[in-house]
Amino acid sequence: MKNIETDILVIGSGLSGLFFSLQCAKKGVNVVVVTKCLVNETATALAQGGVAAARRKPDSVKSHIEDTLRTGKGLSNKKVVEHIIKRSSQSISELEEIGVNFDKMKNGALELGREGSHSYRRIVHVQDKTGEAIENALIKKINENPNIKIIENGFCIDVDTSNKSGKKEICGAYFYKQKEPKKKKIKLKHTITVKDENIFYCSAACVAIATGGLSALYQYTVNPDISKGDGIAIAYRAGCVLRDLEFLQFHPTALYKGKSPFFLISEAVRGEGAYIVTEKKIPVMRGFKRRDLEARDVVSRRIFELMKYENIYIDFTRKEKNWIKKRFSGIFEECSLWGIDISKELIPIIPAAHYTCGGIKTNTCGETNISGLFAIGEVSSTGLHGANRLASNSLLEGVVISRNAARKALKFLSLRKNRIKSKIKKKFSVYSLDYKKSVFKKIEKRIKEIMWKKVGIVRTFEALQDGLQEINSLEKVLDGYTKSGFNIDVWNLSNSILVSKLIIRSALSRKESRGCHYMEDFPSKSEIARHTTIQKINNKLSFV
Ligand code: SIN
């Protein structure tokens, strides 16, 4: 098995993984980034909205903090919220420094968009392609730094830990190099070559899990198909504490055309006056305090209920075509491909799984409970989002926490430097299967249906129990295969099964409705807000 040695290993190549890598490599340490697909195939690259930051009066940092806390429904940590939001303007400058060219007004000031649950216009953006602009700028910078080496199509099997006087410490990770698909690739300057369909090991003093969320476990999602919670599965097996996995945010407005993953119709469109309507153009959010800019869980539930009887749309026809084409070029182009001129016609929409509010529990430096193991970005639970994420707070969180994590990782590295060479402890025998023809494709489809129907926008205790039972029986089908060695499709699937179970077990333990977790049989919020915190102890899921 090939053994690659580095100082810092990063799993994932979205904003958090790449920003963290840059901060570390700037200080002269070696970083290896391993990413499941191509470097730019990330949820970051699909992010439309932008980065939230209070930039102009009457808006203020205080108001941004209040909006975040209100949306988090009692489960955001005030200190964490303050820490992150206070650094929002600084984060915008740091993104500008790496080359992100945010949209500006004629006077040179940043143009600000508006999204749901925000009291003011405060979304700094690059048209409706903010994530793509950030991802591209980061890749350009990464290419300029020979200290960072990238391995694409590297699937992380597990992280490797050792036990030093009763304390778990990270020492590396095992990967499987997937076959290179024939896709248009971004030219990377500094890479490490690994043979296709081989297992490799990467030893490192620090490891950062930056694998994104788990929304692609759902039948309808706007996330790339790779977002199935692999990082959560890896962290759980390693013994990390996980928090609030039941809070899955559904975005109310995915374009209801074609197959999932659907294209997103950014909330920023509603921030510019579009509204949600029936086919007869009757606005559906009229009776609500913030109307079309209510928190996402409220809007999603409203649409979900109405869609039992009729189709629902976004009406953006009040805006002038050229203005739309400039401000929302991505949305305009995508809808045109489906034959919809959004300046004249309604856009069909459906709510879809979008963002994992919970995740691997960390502090504001991205540190997990395992020494040297960091979790950054959507895979983590820092305490910012609570029971529901305020729109466009996540790219911001990515910048702030990755920067803090890099500082910590460098410090940690300097203390561990002379002990990082770890030995390969495990062996894997790789076997192949004809995946498409096998039963696994059907299991994958069924998991998505279960998650959508039984662990979706509106939940009941009974449906959750049914869902869990069915996932357990699907797991049994896999049993024989998991014991026979390593197969990438089986591993992928068992990760999906494990993560689905963790979500459902967490959801079953929350007998109330709060934020993104809505239970029809427990419609109100408990007086006391508590987290759901789980960990694998003695091979069993324990609530800790
Ligand atoms: C959107 O553009 O509507 C998504 C922004 C976000 O989820 O933060």
Boltz pocket constraint, residues with backbone or C-beta under 6 A from the ligand:
constraints:
  - pocket:
      binder: B
      contacts: [[A, 47], [A, 48], [A, 49], [A, 50], [A, 265], [A, 266], [A, 267], [A, 268], [A, 355], [A, 390], [A, 391], [A, 392], [A, 393], [A, 394]]
      max_distance: 6.0
